[in-house]
Structure formats: structure tokens, C-alpha cells
């Protein structure tokens, strides 16, 4: 039986009066808006959902929520993997999907001003006629929003060369919990006035304010050859060691993606395409820029020394086909069951050691842990498959071992997906008591009533 939402609340009455036609209270619609790609759900049905169409709409929601001390969970496209957009009973879901306008493109300043709901991939379509490009490139770029990318400080396939989302944001407009509009950052290349609240908002997961507009730093669009190389290895440890040597030799590929055998098997079953016949690991590598041809030749020599069987993409279409298969990794794994997609990062020179430890953890727990990596920056995605909606305790225990491994190697619990609900119990292990306390104090300054995405990042 579908749970019932509360429709006689004074909060709902005020939302309807202030935002006619933009408020949802039907339980079926609310359930659909109460989860994200992590698969996790809050307890119960949210109070209401609002499809904001303007900054003023967001301010109205926050004023009403603040007056009634009602929690607000902001969402973009719901593509997050850490449970950051999950909502439950008594909470307002605030959707920014309809705030999807590109407000300005400045070729002279290499910047764009956009609303938070613009889809990442569609933004690049707007920029292409101007010879410009926004470089953040998460695997979900064709369905994820710019505001969500910023709120989670999203990463992706091109981070080793072009950086994570943080490096491509100049300024933000943010609605605070009480409805005030805060403008942080600069349109200029340089700007060091006061504390850097722009950087603080990036990756704050909707817990400090609601990002409604962004001024983005753009790059000239990549032109010329982008030679692409596929390398099949006899073991994942060989492949990881080869990737580490590419970095140590001073090469900076635009993308260097590593897939182990379980990931390759899932892609083959899902698409009918085998990337690494006869091998245990596959490294997909691409160079761009004026020296791309020389770089890929030098890189190929390094990979060959690590027993790689090499193939070169025949043309741009072939290259795009290979990367499209890489982007299908998570959908391919989803065909096997429910997923817990993890996201640790280690120093790049310890990537092979991390893969070896994941294999050991597999044996200890009797699990298969398909693992891909953005090998250029040491970001691994160990992924667990299971049946049902509840992650089994054994999988959480194995995941905990992987988190411990990452921290012991000088790494981090999350390279790009964020803390959300899934990582908060381990947060203090990485931050330590003093930093944990300071971060919670910062949260209290921006959101004293704790109504913005409560329970995310920090355990209540």
C-alpha cells in the first residue's frame, strides 16, 4: 500500500499559496522524488515537493521552511551516488530541474552564467558554437545538473588533467536557510577578498545553502587529434602499476580509465562488447593537445613494458565508442542487482597496492568486488552487488575494510561522490575530532535550525 502524505499541514497550505502550480503532494510523485541513484530512501513519504522555477521560488520555500523549522532537501537530477538527495517524512523536496537556463556566455572573459538545473552535457552544446567548453566530465554528464555537480564537487574521467568541478567555478548565488540570497566569488580571474566562501559551498552537499546560479570558468574547446589507446593486461595489478608509471614519467593524459575483469564481464554481458579478450584488466587512455601524438607513443612504450597488448582507436568515432562503453560500466553492473558504489582515492603511486588489497578483501569475505579507477588521479570505485534494497552487513563490513585501507595509505573516503548518508559513520576517522568539531560549527553558522539536508554528511 502506498504511504499517505500529510496534505493538511500549514506548511503545505503556505507553499500552495506562495507557489501555485509548483507544489506536489501526491504520494506517488513524492516517492519518485525522494531518492537518488544510490538507491537509498528516507523513512516515510516527504511532506511535499516543490518544482522551483526561479531564485525567488527557492527563497519563498526557504522562508516558509525556516518559519516552521521544516527540513528542506534540495535535488537536481537525482544522479548522486551517496544518498545526498534522499528525503523522508516531514521534509520538503526542493527540485531545481526547471531552473535550466544558460543566462550568459562571455567569450572575452571565458565564462558562462547558468542556473543550477542546466544539464552538464547540454551546457557544452550551448558552448560549442563559441569554441568554448566546461571541463567537468562526470560519467553522468548527460543527465546530471551543473548545480548538482557543484554541490557534490563532482569528478569524472578528465580530472587528472583538467581538475574536479571546484577548479571550474568562479562565483555562486546561494539561497540561505532563512531565504536570504548570498552572492560569493568573482567574475574576475583573480579575487582574494575575505574568506573563500565559494570554495566552501562547492561540495557542501546542500547542507550550508542552496546553489541557484553559477558563474563558470570555461576553456577553449579541445581541437585536433585526441589519440586513444586501449591496453589489455594479464592482471589488474600490472595495469595499475603501468598507470602509476605513466604518471611518474611526467605524462598527463586527458583520461586514463582502468577496468578490472568483473567490470569487463558486466559490460560484455550488458552490451555484447568485449574490451579485453584474454586479459584480466583494461586501461583506456587518451591524450589531447598539440603534442598528443608524441605523448601517446611514449605512453605506449611504458605500457608495453608492463606486458600490455596494445590497440589504437582507428578514428574519432572509434575513440568515442570506447569511452561510451566505459560510461556504461555502472548501468552494466546495475543489471546484476542492487549496487553499493563506493568511491575511495589513494595516492597515485599506491594504486596497484590498493587493487591488490581489494582482491584480498574479496577472498576474505567471499565476494566479487568489481572495481574501476580513474587511474590518472588514484580514484577507485569498488562496487558491491546484492539482492533487495538493504545493504547486507557483510558488504558494509567489507566496504569498511576498503575505507580503512584508503585512509591507511594516506587517501580519502570519497574522491568525488561525497559523504551523504553512506559515508558519515566513517567521517571522523578521516577528519579527526578537532576538524570534525570545526566543520559542525560551520554548519551551525549557516544553518542554525538544521533544516538544510539534515542528516547528510554528519550523523544527527
Phi, psi and omega per residue, in radians:
X1 nan 2.330 -3.134
X2 -1.236 2.253 3.125
X3 -1.084 2.679 3.125
X4 -1.637 2.461 3.032
X5 -1.624 2.681 3.090
X6 -1.357 2.026 -3.104
X7 -1.873 -0.052 -3.108
X8 -1.850 0.304 -3.117
X9 -1.304 2.490 3.050
X10 -1.089 -0.496 3.085
X11 -1.102 -0.794 -3.139
X12 -1.113 -0.713 3.120
X13 -1.054 -0.740 3.135
X14 -1.210 -0.644 3.100
X15 -1.116 -0.779 3.117
X16 -1.062 -0.712 -3.112
X17 -1.189 -0.674 -3.076
X18 -1.461 -0.489 -3.013
X19 -2.344 1.087 -3.068
X20 -1.064 2.356 3.110
X21 1.421 -0.027 -3.095
X22 -2.019 0.062 -3.065
X23 -1.892 2.320 3.108
X24 -1.968 2.283 3.043
X25 -2.217 -0.079 3.109
X26 -1.140 2.208 -3.051
X27 -1.000 -0.667 -3.120
X28 -1.128 -0.691 3.082
X29 -1.191 -0.606 -3.138
X30 -1.222 -0.704 3.135
X31 -1.058 -0.714 -3.124
X32 -1.128 -0.459 -3.097
X33 -1.730 0.172 -3.013
X34 -1.860 0.161 -3.135
X35 -2.427 3.065 3.069
X36 -2.356 -2.952 -3.059
X37 -1.189 -0.160 3.062
X38 -1.196 -0.375 -3.111
X39 1.511 -0.128 -3.126
X40 -1.426 2.626 3.141
X41 -2.252 2.633 3.019
X42 -1.315 2.983 3.120
X43 -1.488 2.128 3.124
X44 1.478 -3.127 -3.104
X45 -1.740 2.377 3.117
X46 -1.018 2.774 3.134
X47 -1.143 -0.777 -3.113
X48 -2.895 2.877 2.983
X49 -2.222 2.543 3.134
X50 -2.180 2.243 3.024
X51 -1.659 1.643 -3.121
X52 -1.212 2.513 3.109
X53 -2.080 -0.069 -3.108
X54 -2.737 2.915 3.053
X55 -1.053 -0.689 -3.130
X56 -1.092 -0.623 3.073
X57 -1.066 -0.784 3.138
X58 -1.085 -0.738 3.123
X59 -1.086 -0.710 3.120
X60 -1.077 -0.782 3.124
X61 -1.034 -0.787 -3.100
X62 -1.172 -0.648 3.105
X63 -1.115 -0.774 3.135
X64 -1.159 -0.783 -3.133
X65 -1.105 -0.713 -3.137
X66 -1.141 -0.715 -3.130
X67 -1.096 -0.576 -3.104
X68 -1.817 0.080 -3.097
X69 0.902 0.810 -3.131
X70 -1.774 2.231 -3.101
X71 -1.107 2.575 3.108
X72 -2.179 2.192 3.075
X73 -1.964 1.980 -3.121
X74 -1.533 2.494 3.103
X75 -2.448 2.625 2.997
X76 -1.757 -1.797 3.114
X77 -1.680 -0.036 3.127
X78 1.277 0.493 -3.106
X79 -1.634 0.040 -3.115
X80 -1.126 2.691 -3.061
X81 -2.024 0.185 -3.108
X82 -2.041 0.114 -3.123
X83 1.422 0.249 -3.065
X84 -1.212 -0.369 -3.117
X85 -1.869 0.302 3.097
X86 -1.382 2.494 -3.115
X87 -2.378 2.645 -3.102
X88 -2.348 -2.824 -3.050
X89 -1.004 2.418 3.066
X90 1.391 0.092 -3.082
X91 -1.951 2.621 3.049
X92 -1.696 2.231 3.008
X93 -1.585 2.165 3.139
X94 -1.944 1.849 -3.115
X95 -1.634 2.301 3.123
X96 -1.855 0.202 -3.067
X97 -1.008 -0.572 -3.089
X98 -1.437 -0.136 3.059
X99 -1.567 1.342 -2.898
X100 -2.175 0.582 -3.087
X101 -1.705 2.433 2.923
X102 -1.532 1.958 -2.978
X103 -1.514 -0.511 -3.086
X104 -2.796 2.476 2.936
X105 -2.245 2.094 -3.133
X106 -1.970 1.859 3.114
X107 -1.185 -0.675 -3.108
X108 -1.121 -0.568 -3.136
X109 -1.810 -0.005 -3.092
X110 0.860 0.964 3.101
X111 -2.507 2.773 3.013
X112 -2.337 2.552 3.035
X113 -1.966 2.167 -3.031
X114 -2.380 2.701 2.963
X115 -1.353 2.817 -2.987
X116 -1.171 -0.427 -3.044
X117 -1.544 0.080 3.116
X118 -1.129 2.319 3.085
X119 -1.278 2.322 -3.085
X120 -0.888 -0.931 -3.087
X121 -1.110 -0.622 3.128
X122 -1.221 -0.529 3.078
X123 -1.039 -0.763 3.133
X124 -1.097 -0.542 3.064
X125 -1.136 -0.651 3.074
X126 -1.180 -0.616 -3.044
X127 -1.414 -0.474 -3.020
X128 -0.959 -0.763 3.134
X129 -1.096 -0.318 3.126
X130 -1.646 0.028 -3.113
X131 1.238 0.453 -3.080
X132 -2.142 2.954 -3.009
X133 -2.758 2.420 2.989
X134 -1.741 2.070 -2.859
X135 -1.356 -0.409 3.120
X136 -0.948 2.323 -2.939
X137 -2.423 1.029 3.076
X138 -1.116 2.719 3.140
X139 -1.027 -0.413 -3.120
X140 -1.643 0.315 -2.984
X141 -0.996 -0.493 -3.121
X142 -1.364 -0.155 -3.140
X143 -2.289 -0.172 -3.096
X144 -1.661 2.675 -3.095
X145 -1.637 2.712 3.093
X146 -1.076 -0.737 3.126
X147 -1.074 -0.699 3.078
X148 -1.170 -0.703 3.066
X149 -0.982 -0.752 -3.104
X150 -1.250 -0.768 -3.110
X151 -1.061 -0.540 -3.128
X152 -1.781 -0.046 -3.018
X153 0.888 0.991 -3.032
X154 -1.063 2.665 3.111
X155 -1.903 -2.222 3.113
X156 2.354 -2.817 -2.964
X157 -1.385 -0.365 -3.004
X158 -1.887 0.241 -2.995
X159 -1.138 -0.620 -3.053
X160 -1.045 -0.577 3.134
X161 -1.712 -0.680 -2.971
X162 -1.928 -0.047 3.063
X163 1.484 2.913 3.089
X164 -1.435 -3.129 -3.046
X165 -0.954 -0.664 -3.100
X166 -0.882 -0.666 -3.078
X167 -1.279 -0.085 -3.058
X168 -2.132 0.389 3.129
X169 -2.144 2.217 3.129
X170 -1.703 -0.732 -3.038
X171 -2.696 2.794 -3.133
X172 -2.444 2.628 2.827
X173 -1.882 2.258 -3.019
X174 -2.299 2.271 3.036
X175 -1.582 2.195 3.137
X176 -1.426 2.997 -3.041
X177 -1.023 -0.571 -3.105
X178 -1.586 0.075 3.082
X179 1.731 -0.118 3.090
X180 -1.186 2.583 3.110
X181 -1.777 2.136 -3.118
X182 -1.911 2.285 3.063
X183 -1.942 2.102 -3.081
X184 -2.209 2.638 3.112
X185 1.651 -2.892 -3.013
X186 -2.548 2.733 2.954
X187 -1.501 -0.252 -3.117
X188 -1.418 2.785 3.089
X189 -1.141 -0.720 3.116
X190 -1.835 2.675 3.088
X191 3.062 1.962 -3.072
X192 -2.260 0.580 -3.131
X193 -1.364 2.008 3.081
X194 1.218 -2.960 3.104
X195 -1.175 2.641 -3.098
X196 -1.513 1.467 -3.121
X197 -1.314 -0.349 3.053
X198 -1.097 -0.863 3.128
X199 -1.077 -0.603 3.134
X200 -1.150 -0.674 -3.128
X201 -1.243 -0.580 -3.117
X202 -1.208 2.136 -3.098
X203 1.486 0.143 -3.113
X204 -1.452 -0.041 2.962
X205 1.035 0.577 3.089
X206 1.287 0.251 -3.076
X207 -1.693 -0.238 -3.118
X208 -1.941 -0.485 -3.117
X209 -3.076 3.009 -3.092
X210 -1.922 1.980 -3.124
X211 -1.291 2.087 -3.079
X212 -1.990 -0.359 -3.122
X213 -2.654 2.579 -3.094
X214 -2.432 2.450 2.970
X215 -1.799 2.063 -2.938
X216 -1.887 2.436 3.042
X217 -1.462 2.204 -3.087
X218 -1.869 2.846 3.071
X219 -2.138 2.736 2.957
X220 -1.058 2.433 3.136
X221 -1.054 2.494 3.123
X222 -1.189 2.238 3.103
X223 -2.178 2.928 3.119
X224 1.454 -2.957 -3.091
X225 -1.168 2.490 2.962
X226 -2.227 1.272 -3.070
X227 -1.056 2.393 -3.040
X228 -2.160 2.389 -3.033
X229 -2.207 2.307 3.009
X230 -1.921 2.368 -3.096
X231 -2.278 2.180 3.115
X232 -1.763 2.298 -3.066
X233 -2.107 2.696 3.099
X234 -1.294 -0.304 3.102
X235 -2.655 2.717 3.116
X236 -1.187 -0.551 3.128
X237 -1.184 -0.704 3.045
X238 -1.027 -0.778 -3.108
X239 -1.123 -0.752 3.139
X240 -1.153 -0.677 3.106
X241 -1.128 -0.679 3.111
X242 -1.126 -0.744 3.118
X243 -1.082 -0.719 3.118
X244 -1.111 -0.637 3.132
X245 -1.222 -0.609 3.065
X246 -0.996 -0.777 3.126
X247 -1.164 -0.799 -3.102
X248 -1.073 -0.529 -3.138
X249 -1.346 -0.073 3.069
X250 1.680 0.111 3.131
X251 -1.453 2.536 3.119
X252 -2.218 1.434 3.097
X253 -1.091 2.624 3.033
X254 -1.121 -0.646 3.102
X255 -2.580 2.488 3.076
X256 -2.576 1.696 -2.996
X257 -1.894 2.315 -3.060
X258 -2.082 2.250 3.137
X259 -2.161 2.336 3.075
X260 -1.558 3.084 -3.041
X261 -1.051 -0.765 3.114
X262 -1.047 -0.641 3.072
X263 -1.136 -0.762 -3.140
X264 -1.099 -0.701 3.114
X265 -1.099 -0.710 -3.139
X266 -1.137 -0.759 3.120
X267 -1.097 -0.740 3.136
X268 -1.090 -0.748 -3.138
X269 -1.158 -0.614 -3.057
X270 -1.407 -0.622 -3.004
X271 -1.989 -0.275 -3.030
X272 1.352 0.168 -3.116
X273 -1.945 2.146 3.114
X274 -1.761 2.046 -3.101
X275 -1.454 -0.482 -3.003
X276 -2.397 1.160 3.136
X277 -1.045 2.249 3.114
X278 1.384 0.019 -3.109
X279 -2.005 2.955 3.141
X280 -1.886 -0.132 -3.135
X281 -2.746 2.715 -3.092
X282 -2.401 2.257 3.098
X283 -1.986 2.123 3.120
X284 -1.887 2.115 -2.955
X285 -2.320 2.406 3.126
X286 -2.404 2.403 3.026
X287 -1.947 2.668 2.991
X288 -2.436 3.048 -3.122
X289 1.728 3.094 -3.024
X290 -1.083 -0.572 -3.077
X291 -1.767 0.388 -3.009
X292 -1.035 -0.733 -3.104
X293 -1.127 -0.765 3.117
X294 -1.141 -0.680 -3.132
X295 -1.126 -0.793 -3.082
X296 -1.181 -0.566 3.093
X297 -1.161 -0.742 3.123
X298 -1.166 -0.702 3.103
X299 -1.091 -0.725 -3.141
X300 -1.034 -0.663 3.108
X301 -1.081 -0.716 3.129
X302 -1.124 -0.797 -3.107
X303 -1.124 -0.672 3.141
X304 -1.092 -0.596 3.107
X305 -1.152 -0.318 3.119
X306 -1.791 0.485 3.016
X307 1.202 0.515 3.138
X308 -1.466 2.502 2.927
X309 -1.692 2.114 -2.937
X310 -1.848 2.480 2.968
X311 -2.371 2.509 3.133
X312 -1.885 2.401 3.037
X313 -1.040 2.403 -3.052
X314 -1.336 -0.514 -3.141
X315 -2.825 -3.075 -3.103
X316 -1.095 -0.674 3.138
X317 -1.106 -0.691 3.119
X318 -1.152 -0.711 3.092
X319 -1.069 -0.807 3.138
X320 -1.108 -0.609 3.095
X321 -1.095 -0.747 -3.138
X322 -1.128 -0.750 3.136
X323 -1.240 -0.542 3.057
X324 -1.095 -0.681 3.081
X325 -1.132 -0.703 3.089
X326 -1.050 -0.733 -3.121
X327 -1.204 -0.254 3.102
X328 -1.553 0.132 -3.076
X329 -1.063 -0.908 -3.096
X330 -1.150 -0.770 3.030
X331 -1.004 -0.611 3.109
X332 -1.152 -0.711 3.102
X333 -1.208 -0.584 3.124
X334 -1.079 -0.469 3.109
X335 -1.172 -0.259 -3.123
X336 -1.571 -0.235 -3.109
X337 2.563 -2.889 3.070
X338 -1.239 2.630 -3.053
X339 -2.143 2.518 2.823
X340 -2.014 1.839 -3.055
X341 -1.704 1.977 -3.076
X342 -1.740 3.023 -2.831
X343 -2.780 1.255 3.102
X344 -1.791 2.791 3.055
X345 -2.325 2.496 3.122
X346 -2.254 2.826 3.027
X347 -0.948 2.490 -2.982
X348 -1.076 -0.501 -3.125
X349 -1.392 0.017 3.106
X350 -2.005 0.255 -3.093
X351 -1.079 -0.783 3.141
X352 -1.099 -0.700 3.107
X353 -1.093 -0.665 3.131
X354 -1.151 -0.751 3.100
X355 -1.098 -0.706 3.123
X356 -1.082 -0.688 3.137
X357 -1.208 -0.646 3.077
X358 -1.088 -0.709 3.075
X359 -1.072 -0.689 3.127
X360 -1.141 -0.715 3.127
X361 -1.139 -0.639 3.045
X362 -0.978 -0.837 -3.110
X363 -1.137 -0.725 -3.107
X364 -1.073 -0.702 -3.045
X365 -1.761 -0.024 -3.136
X366 1.140 0.656 -3.083
X367 -2.089 2.738 2.873
X368 -1.739 2.250 -3.107
X369 -2.164 1.417 3.096
X370 -0.952 2.290 -3.048
X371 -2.382 2.195 3.003
X372 -1.967 2.856 3.136
X373 -2.553 2.474 2.835
X374 -1.408 1.563 -2.904
X375 -1.177 -0.376 3.131
X376 -1.236 -0.349 -3.135
X377 -2.236 0.170 3.030
X378 1.337 0.322 -3.091
X379 -1.655 2.024 -3.107
X380 -1.856 2.586 3.090
X381 -2.148 1.330 3.007
X382 -1.139 2.294 -3.033
X383 -2.214 2.318 -3.119
X384 -1.940 2.369 3.066
X385 -1.905 2.527 -3.135
X386 -2.724 3.026 -3.128
X387 -1.838 2.423 3.114
X388 1.651 -2.942 -3.082
X389 -1.812 -0.269 -3.072
X390 -1.777 2.222 3.108
X391 -1.198 2.159 -3.131
X392 -1.105 2.575 3.133
X393 -0.974 -0.622 -3.129
X394 -1.084 -0.641 3.133
X395 -1.239 -0.715 3.082
X396 -1.075 -0.674 3.127
X397 -1.127 -0.742 3.111
X398 -1.142 -0.713 3.094
X399 -1.083 -0.699 3.103
X400 -1.048 -0.643 3.086
X401 -1.116 -0.666 3.118
X402 -1.178 -0.685 3.085
X403 -1.085 -0.765 3.115
X404 -1.051 -0.729 3.109
X405 -1.026 -0.841 -3.097
X406 -1.056 -0.774 -3.131
X407 -1.179 -0.678 3.130
X408 -1.111 -0.497 3.133
X409 -1.499 0.069 -3.097
X410 1.462 0.387 -3.112
X411 -1.776 -2.695 -3.036
X412 -2.434 2.737 3.138
X413 -1.187 -0.522 -3.098
X414 -2.588 2.174 3.131
X415 -1.570 -0.470 -3.058
X416 -2.711 -0.317 -3.058
X417 -1.479 -0.367 -3.111
X418 1.608 3.055 -3.103
X419 -1.514 -0.911 3.131
X420 0.908 -2.335 3.049
X421 -1.536 -0.559 -2.862
X422 -1.330 -0.493 -3.020
X423 -1.903 -0.029 -2.940
X424 -1.114 -0.500 -3.099
X425 -1.224 -0.324 3.129
X426 -1.791 0.007 -3.011
X427 -1.046 -0.766 -3.114
X428 -1.121 -0.462 3.116
X429 -1.104 -0.578 3.122
X430 -1.549 -0.729 -3.036
X431 -1.382 -0.591 -2.998
X432 1.445 2.831 -3.001
X433 -1.106 -0.772 -3.062
X434 -1.157 -0.824 -3.134
X435 -1.188 -0.625 3.094
X436 -1.037 -0.768 -3.140
X437 -1.126 -0.776 3.136
X438 -1.098 -0.713 -3.139
X439 -1.144 -0.665 3.102
X440 -1.204 -0.544 3.040
X441 -1.149 -0.688 3.087
X442 -1.075 -0.771 3.089
X443 -0.986 -0.751 -3.100
X444 -1.166 -0.554 3.106
X445 -1.152 -0.794 -3.086
X446 -1.405 -0.499 -3.007
X447 -2.465 1.197 -3.024
X448 -1.078 -0.514 3.141
X449 -1.520 -0.045 3.115
X450 0.971 0.876 3.134
X451 -1.818 -0.188 -3.104
X452 -1.596 1.935 3.112
X453 0.803 0.947 -3.078
X454 -1.091 2.549 3.119
X455 1.470 -0.068 3.104
X456 -1.682 2.494 -3.058
X457 1.266 -1.021 -3.109
X458 -1.827 2.398 3.049
X459 -1.174 2.296 -3.127
X460 -0.985 nan nan
